[in-house]
Amino acid sequence: MQKFLILLGSVIVLVGLLYPALKKLPFGRLPGDIIFSSDKFTFAFPIVTCIVISILLSIFFNVFK
């Protein structure tokens, strides 16, 4: 359990440090993502982004089984 928490903390710190570079990736703004904006409300449903991430993770976990 301790190793898992250390690993999780390390991943969170790494993502935090790489956030400026990760923000420039097109995930969340792919064609097919649903974004509705009004004056006081913004709703985003990145369906295509979710599908792409799911496919990539499936391939990754099947390769490194």
C-alpha positions in Angstrom: 0.0 0.0 0.0 2.9 2.4 0.8 4.5 1.8 -2.6 1.2 2.5 -4.3 0.8 5.8 -2.5 4.3 6.9 -3.2 3.8 6.0 -6.9 0.5 7.8 -7.0 2.0 10.9 -5.4 4.9 10.8 -7.9 2.5 10.6 -10.8 0.5 13.6 -9.5 3.7 15.7 -9.1 4.8 14.7 -12.6 1.5 15.6 -14.2 1.6 18.9 -12.3 5.1 19.7 -13.5 4.2 18.8 -17.1 0.8 20.5 -17.1 1.9 23.5 -19.3 3.1 21.1 -22.0 0.1 18.8 -21.6 -2.3 21.7 -21.9 -1.1 22.3 -25.5 -2.1 18.8 -26.6 -5.3 18.6 -28.7 -7.1 16.3 -26.3 -10.5 17.7 -25.3 -10.7 19.8 -28.5 -10.9 17.0 -31.1 -13.6 17.1 -33.9 -16.7 15.4 -32.5 -16.3 16.7 -29.0 -19.4 18.4 -27.8 -18.9 21.9 -26.3 -21.9 24.2 -25.5 -21.1 27.7 -24.2 -23.4 30.4 -23.1 -22.9 33.6 -21.1 -22.9 32.0 -17.7 -22.5 28.3 -18.5 -20.1 26.0 -20.4 -20.7 22.3 -20.9 -18.0 20.1 -22.4 -18.4 16.4 -23.2 -15.3 15.2 -25.0 -16.7 12.0 -26.4 -14.1 11.5 -29.2 -11.3 12.2 -26.7 -12.7 9.6 -24.4 -12.9 7.0 -27.2 -9.3 7.8 -28.4 -7.9 7.5 -24.8 -9.8 4.2 -24.3 -8.4 2.7 -27.5 -4.8 3.8 -26.6 -5.1 2.4 -23.1 -6.6 -0.9 -24.4 -3.7 -1.3 -26.8 -1.2 -0.4 -24.1 -2.6 -2.8 -21.5 -2.9 -5.6 -24.1 0.7 -5.2 -25.2 2.1 -5.1 -21.7 -0.2 -7.9 -20.3 
